[in-house]
Amino acid sequence: MTLDNLVGINLEHVTPDAMTIKRLLSATSRNIKDAQIEALSNENSFDTAYKAIMQLANAALQANGFRTLTSKPGHHQTMIQSLVKTIGLDRDEVIVLDALRRQRNIADYSGDLVTDASVNECITYAKKLSTEVRQWLTATYPDLL
C-alpha cells in the first residue's frame, strides 16, 4: 500500500512548505528539551516527548506531500505507521512508537500513572526519531530545511 491509497481516508495531499517543516522541527527540539525538565510530572514529560514524536512524523508526512485528516479517528496511529513509507523507518521502531501512542492514550483517557522507565523510553525515541527525520530530510528534501 502507498500513501496515495490513504488519500481521502486518513490523508490529504498538501504542498510541502519549508516554513512549516522548519516550525515543526523547531517545536520538536523545544518539546524534547521540555520533556527533560525534572520538575515536570512523569505524565507531562511523557506527553511532551510524545508530542515531539507526533510533530516529527507530521513533518515527514508533510515533506512527502501529505497530511493526516485530523477530523478522522486514528490520525496519530496513521502518522506513526506512515513513518515506514515516509522515511523508511524500521518496522520494529514503528512498533515501539505505536506502543508509546497506546500508552499515551491510556494515561490521557484513564489517568494511569506513567513510570520513569516509560518517560525515559519516550524521550529516547523522540531524540532518535529527531535524528532520523533530520538526516532523512537533509538527504531527501534539503530545500525544505
C-alpha positions in Angstrom: 0.0 0.0 0.0 1.2 3.5 -0.8 0.4 6.8 1.0 -1.7 7.8 -2.1 -4.0 4.9 -1.2 -4.9 6.6 2.0 -5.9 10.0 0.4 -9.5 10.7 1.4 -9.5 8.0 4.0 -6.8 9.1 6.5 -4.6 11.5 4.5 -4.9 14.5 2.2 -2.5 16.0 -0.3 -0.6 19.2 0.7 2.2 21.2 -0.9 5.4 20.7 1.1 6.2 24.0 2.8 9.7 24.7 4.1 8.4 27.2 6.7 6.0 24.6 8.1 8.7 21.9 8.2 11.1 24.3 10.0 8.5 25.3 12.6 7.7 21.6 13.3 11.4 20.7 13.7 11.9 23.7 16.0 8.9 22.7 18.0 10.2 19.2 18.4 13.5 20.5 19.7 11.7 22.6 22.3 9.4 19.7 23.3 12.3 17.2 23.7 14.1 19.7 25.9 11.0 20.5 27.9 10.3 16.8 28.4 13.5 16.5 30.3 12.6 19.2 32.9 12.9 17.4 36.2 10.1 19.4 37.8 7.5 18.1 35.4 5.4 15.1 36.4 6.1 11.8 34.5 2.7 12.2 32.7 3.6 15.7 31.4 7.2 14.7 30.5 5.8 11.7 28.6 3.1 13.7 26.9 5.6 16.4 25.8 8.1 13.8 24.4 5.2 12.0 22.6 4.1 15.4 21.2 7.6 15.7 19.6 7.3 12.2 18.1 4.0 13.3 16.5 5.5 16.5 15.2 8.4 14.6 13.6 6.0 12.1 12.0 3.9 15.1 10.8 7.0 16.8 9.3 7.9 13.6 7.5 4.4 13.3 6.1 4.2 16.9 5.0 7.6 16.8 3.3 6.2 13.9 1.3 3.2 16.0 0.4 0.6 14.5 2.8 -1.2 15.5 6.0 -3.5 13.5 8.2 -7.1 14.2 8.3 -7.4 15.2 11.9 -11.2 15.0 11.7 -10.9 11.3 11.3 -10.2 9.0 14.3 -6.7 7.4 14.3 -4.7 10.2 12.9 -1.9 9.7 15.5 -1.7 6.0 14.5 -1.6 6.9 10.8 1.2 9.4 11.4 3.3 6.8 13.3 2.6 3.9 10.9 3.3 6.2 7.9 7.0 6.5 9.0 7.7 3.2 7.2 6.7 4.9 3.9 7.8 8.5 4.6 11.4 8.0 5.9 11.8 4.2 5.6 11.7 3.7 9.4 12.3 0.1 10.5 9.0 -1.6 11.4 10.4 -2.6 14.8 10.8 1.0 15.7 7.3 1.8 14.5 6.0 -1.0 16.8 7.7 0.7 19.8 6.4 4.2 18.7 2.9 2.7 18.4 3.2 1.2 21.9 4.1 4.6 23.2 1.0 6.0 21.4 -1.2 3.4 23.1 0.4 4.2 26.5 -0.2 7.9 26.0 -3.9 7.2 25.3 -4.2 5.1 28.4 -2.6 7.8 30.5 -4.7 10.6 28.9 -8.1 8.8 29.0 -7.9 6.7 32.1 -5.5 8.7 34.3 -3.0 5.8 34.6 0.4 6.9 36.0 3.5 6.9 33.8 6.6 5.2 35.1 10.1 6.7 35.0 11.1 3.9 32.6 8.3 4.9 30.2 9.3 8.6 30.3 12.9 7.7 29.5 11.9 5.4 26.7 9.6 8.1 25.1 12.3 10.7 25.4 14.9 8.3 24.0 12.7 7.5 21.0 11.8 11.2 20.4 15.6 12.0 20.2 16.3 9.0 18.0 13.4 9.9 15.6 14.5 13.5 15.6 18.0 12.5 14.3 16.5 10.1 11.8 14.0 12.6 10.4 16.5 15.4 10.2 19.0 13.1 8.4 16.3 11.9 6.0 15.2 15.5 5.3 18.9 16.6 4.7 19.4 13.7 2.2 16.0 13.7 0.5 14.5 17.2 0.8 17.3 19.6 1.7 15.3 22.5 0.2 12.8 22.2 3.0 15.4 22.9 5.6 
